[in-house]
């Protein structure tokens, strides 16, 4: 069977339920992982997702901020929790779908100053990465596990519009890139989107609202990721190459999120 996993920082699920329905109709995800839903569990538009054909839900909500959810066509079974947010924010939710353990994260953005001592938000971001990496290091790399979401780091030179400039800006600083690479190394995670589109081709999944024409300014960052363990390598390459892409056309829709969805197919 094909399992299509999508991740999308939707930037308010209630504002973009119609866009979610359009995306689901066009791309037929089996599992849609959402970040920044910006609502509590009871405020989530459950009926809209049932009508989309994604009736199975796991929601971790929070008033006004953050919040993550997994919406699935297939039944969701429990997954061991990965609660690594020291602030207690709604930033992670997990489930097992068709035998694949999926954890959906909205990792802190980190504020403006890349200084752990001067900026508590940046320290929180790196602490989140460190705790998550330590937790995952105890797992079996052969187990079918996917880490997805807005991980808020553009790790590679070609995941930003200007590597030299962005190396001084939160999201692409050396400390953040090192934290991301340590997370990847913990279980030998495979970055499916980059595996499908190797460097030096540039990739981005986020573009600032400040640019009237995001394609013209082309100052994007690849902040949204689907990482899988070696236990899912065969499933990702079953058709010869990992079918993973950024749906940047969605960023051009009316009243879009500043993030585009990212998808990957596994053939189980």
Long-range contacts (C-beta under 8 A, 24 or more apart in sequence): 1-98, 1-267, 1-268, 2-30, 2-265, 2-266, 2-267, 2-268, 3-30, 3-31, 3-74, 3-97, 3-98, 3-100, 3-235, 3-265, 3-266, 3-267, 3-268, 4-28, 4-29, 4-30, 4-31, 4-263, 4-264, 4-265, 4-266, 5-29, 5-30, 5-31, 5-33, 5-102, 5-146, 5-148, 5-226, 5-263, 5-264, 5-265, 5-266, 6-31, 6-32, 6-33, 6-261, 6-262, 6-263, 7-33, 7-34, 7-35, 7-104, 7-148, 7-149, 7-150, 7-224, 7-225, 7-226, 7-261, 7-262, 7-263, 8-32, 8-33, 8-34, 8-35, 8-224, 8-250, 8-257, 8-259, 8-260, 8-261, 8-262, 9-34, 9-35, 9-36, 9-106, 9-149, 9-150, 9-206, 9-223, 9-224, 9-257, 9-258, 9-259, 10-34, 10-35, 10-36, 10-37, 10-257, 10-259, 11-36, 11-38, 11-257, 11-258, 11-259, 12-36, 12-37, 12-38, 12-39, 12-257, 13-37, 13-38, 13-39, 13-44, 13-45, 13-67, 13-69, 14-38, 14-39, 14-43, 14-45, 15-255, 16-255, 16-257, 17-45, 17-48, 17-49, 19-250, 19-253, 19-255, 19-256, 19-257, 20-48, 20-49, 20-52, 21-48, 21-51, 21-52, 22-253, 23-247, 23-250, 23-261, 24-52, 24-53, 24-54, 25-52, 27-247, 27-261, 27-263, 29-54, 29-73, 29-263, 30-72, 30-73, 30-74, 30-97, 30-98, 31-70, 31-71, 31-72, 31-73, 31-74, 31-97, 31-102, 32-70, 32-71, 32-72, 33-68, 33-69, 33-70, 33-102, 33-104, 33-148, 33-149, 34-68, 34-69, 34-70, 34-71, 34-104, 35-67, 35-68, 35-104, 35-105, 35-106, 35-149, 35-150, 35-259, 36-66, 36-67, 36-106, 36-150, 37-61, 37-67, 37-68, 37-69, 38-64, 38-65, 38-66, 38-67, 39-63, 39-67, 40-67, 44-69, 58-93, 58-94, 58-95, 59-93, 60-90, 60-91, 60-92, 60-93, 61-90, 62-89, 62-90, 65-89, 66-90, 66-91, 66-106, 67-106, 68-92, 68-93, 68-104, 68-105, 68-106, 68-149, 69-93, 69-104, 70-94, 70-95, 70-102, 70-104, 72-97, 74-98, 79-103, 82-132, 82-135, 82-136, 84-128, 84-131, 84-132, 84-135, 85-128, 86-124, 86-127, 86-128, 86-131, 87-124, 91-128, 98-268, 99-144, 99-268, 100-144, 100-145, 100-146, 100-232, 100-266, 100-268, 101-143, 101-144, 101-145, 101-146, 102-145, 102-146, 102-148, 103-145, 103-146, 103-147, 103-148, 103-149, 104-148, 104-149, 105-132, 105-147, 105-148, 105-149, 105-150, 105-151, 106-149, 106-150, 106-152, 107-149, 107-150, 107-151, 107-152, 107-153, 108-152, 109-152, 109-170, 109-171, 110-152, 110-170, 110-171, 110-176, 111-170, 112-170, 113-170, 114-168, 114-169, 114-170, 114-173, 114-175, 114-176, 116-175, 122-170, 125-152, 125-176, 125-179, 126-175, 126-176, 126-179, 129-176, 129-179, 129-180, 129-182, 129-183, 130-179, 130-182, 132-183, 133-179, 133-182, 133-183, 133-186, 136-183, 136-186, 136-187, 137-186, 137-187, 139-187, 139-229, 140-231, 141-187, 141-188, 141-229, 141-230, 141-231, 142-229, 142-230, 142-231, 143-229, 143-231, 144-228, 144-229, 144-231, 144-232, 144-235, 145-187, 145-228, 145-229, 145-231, 145-232, 146-226, 146-227, 146-228, 146-229, 146-232, 147-183, 147-189, 147-225, 147-226, 147-227, 147-228, 148-225, 148-226, 148-227, 149-224, 149-225, 150-223, 150-224, 150-259, 151-180, 151-223, 151-224, 151-225, 152-223, 153-177, 153-179, 153-180, 153-223, 154-204, 154-221, 154-222, 154-223, 155-180, 155-181, 155-184, 155-191, 155-222, 156-194, 156-199, 156-222, 157-199, 157-200, 158-199, 158-200, 158-201, 158-202, 158-203, 159-194, 159-202, 159-203, 159-204, 159-221, 159-222, 160-204, 160-220, 160-221, 160-222, 161-202, 161-204, 161-218, 161-219, 161-220, 161-221, 162-219, 166-221, 171-221, 171-223, 172-221, 183-227, 184-227, 187-229, 187-230, 188-229, 188-230, 189-227, 189-228, 189-229, 190-227, 190-228, 190-229, 190-230, 190-232, 190-233, 190-236, 190-242, 191-225, 191-226, 191-227, 192-226, 192-227, 192-228, 192-236, 192-242, 192-244, 192-264, 193-222, 193-225, 193-226, 193-244, 193-245, 193-246, 193-262, 193-264, 195-236, 195-242, 195-244, 196-241, 196-242, 196-243, 196-244, 196-245, 197-245, 203-246, 204-246, 204-248, 205-246, 205-248, 205-259, 205-260, 205-262, 206-258, 206-259, 206-260, 207-251, 207-258, 208-258, 209-258, 214-251, 214-252, 215-252, 222-246, 223-259, 224-259, 224-260, 224-261, 224-262, 225-262, 226-262, 226-263, 226-264, 228-264, 228-266, 232-266, 235-266, 235-267, 235-268, 236-264, 236-265, 236-266, 238-266, 238-267, 239-265, 239-267
